[in-house]
């Protein structure tokens, strides 16, 4: 693989899932956790094979490796967004949480490999509103990137929305 391929298939992602009723789930070392019905956004990263990671997370039944795998067994897949070539998942999680008026459901969920409080965000916003909010975040990130880089440089940071209607 060349360098551009590696960058294009690594980065950050946001998985959007929902729960229809209150649920208790054993989540690895975090123990049994309670989850309210509603929409959840999980921010993660993949140093390689980003597209395969999304495909894996889309499957509700699989061996549990990450915290989100436990919750995926009882949740409905809504969609996802990827940020190819990006690496700061903690900042993205904080920005998304503020943008959707959400909050962290459980300390340490999805953040066992970093020092932030968590990467699972609960919001009462409807999926349609979340989609518009994520598009706004994306536009702001593009503008910020454009302002911080010299003209003429190529930008390998591609964005992708998918997995159904968000």
N, C-alpha and C positions, 0 to 999 in steps of 0.2 A: 504494500500500500504506500502511496505517496503521502506527503505531509498534509496536503489539502483533504485527502480522504480521512485521515486520522482526526483532524479538527472537525470535519463535518459530521463524524459519527461519535463525537464526545460532547459532553456539555451537561446542561441542567434540564430538568423537566418538572412539570407540574401535572400531577394526576388528579383528576376530579372524580370523586365517587360520592355516592349518597347512601344513606340508611333510611329505611322506611319506618322503623320502630326502635325504641330503646334496646340496646344490645350490650351484653357483657362478653368480653373476649379475653382469653389468656394471650398476652403478647410477650412471649419469650421471658427474659429476665425482668421485664417491667411488671409481670404478674397479671392478675385479672383486672381489666379496666372497663369502666362503663362509658358508653357512647350514646349521645342523644340522637334522635332522628334529625336528619338534615344533610347539608352538603359539606364535604370535607375536601380540602386541597392539601396534597402531600407534595412537598418540594424535595427532590432528590438530585443526585448527580451520577454520571457514568463517565469514567475516564476513557472508556472505549465501548464500542457496540451499543450506543445509545438506542438505536432502533430496536435491537434485540431486547434491551432492558424494558422498553415500553411494551413490547409484545409479551414479555414475561409477566409484567404487572397487569396486563389486560386479562390474563387467565385467572379466574377465581380459585381454581384448584391446582396446587403445586406444592412442593416442599417449602416450608417456611424458612426463609433465609434472612429477610429484613423485617423490621417491625410492620411495615405496610402489608406484607404477605398475610399476616394473621387477620388484619382487618378486611383485606380483599376477599377472604372466604365467606364473609357475611354481607358484603356491600354490593351495590350496583355500579357498574362502570358508566361514567358519564362522558369523559373525554380526557384529553391531555394537550399540553403545549410543550414544545421543546425550544431550548435556546442553545443551539450548537456552538461549541467553542467557549462557552461561558463556564466559570468555575466557582463563583462565590454563592453557594446555595444558601448560606445563612443570611446574606443581604437580600437575596431574592425572597426568602421566606418572610423576612421582616417587612419588605415592601408590599408583598402580596397581602399579608395580614392587615396592614394599615389600609390598603386600597379596598379590600372587601369588607372592612369593618368587622374582621374576625378576631378570634383569639385562639391561643394554644389550648388544646384539650388536655394534654398530659405532658408534664415535664419529661424531657429526654426522648420522646417518641421521634424516631428517625434521626436523632442527633448523637448517637453513641460514638461517632467518629469525629466530633467537633466539640466546641465549647459553648455553643448557643443553647437556648432553652428547649428548642424543639422545632420540628419541621411539619407537623400536622396541624392544620388550621381549620377551625370550624367557623362556618358563616351561616347566617340566616338568609342571605341573598339567594335569589332564584338563579338557576343555571344560566338563563339568558342574560341576566345582569352581570354575572361573573365573566361571561364571554366578552362583553363590552369592556369590562374593567381590565381584563388581561390584555386586550388589544391596546388599551390606553397605556398600560405599563410598557408594552412592547414598543409603542411609538416613542415614549419618553426615553427608553433605553437606546433606541436608534439615534435619536437626537443627541443624547449625551455622548454616545460613541462618536458620532460625526463631529461634534464640537471638540472632542479630545484627541482626534487623529488628523494627521496631515492629509490634505487632498491628494488623490491619486493612488493612495494605498488601497490594495484590495481588501475586502472584508469577507472573511470566511464564515462569519457568524450568520447563519441562516436560521430562520424561524419556521416552525411548522405547527399547524393546528390540526388536530385530527381526533379520531376515535368517536365520531358521531357528533351530534349537535351538543354544544356545550351550553 
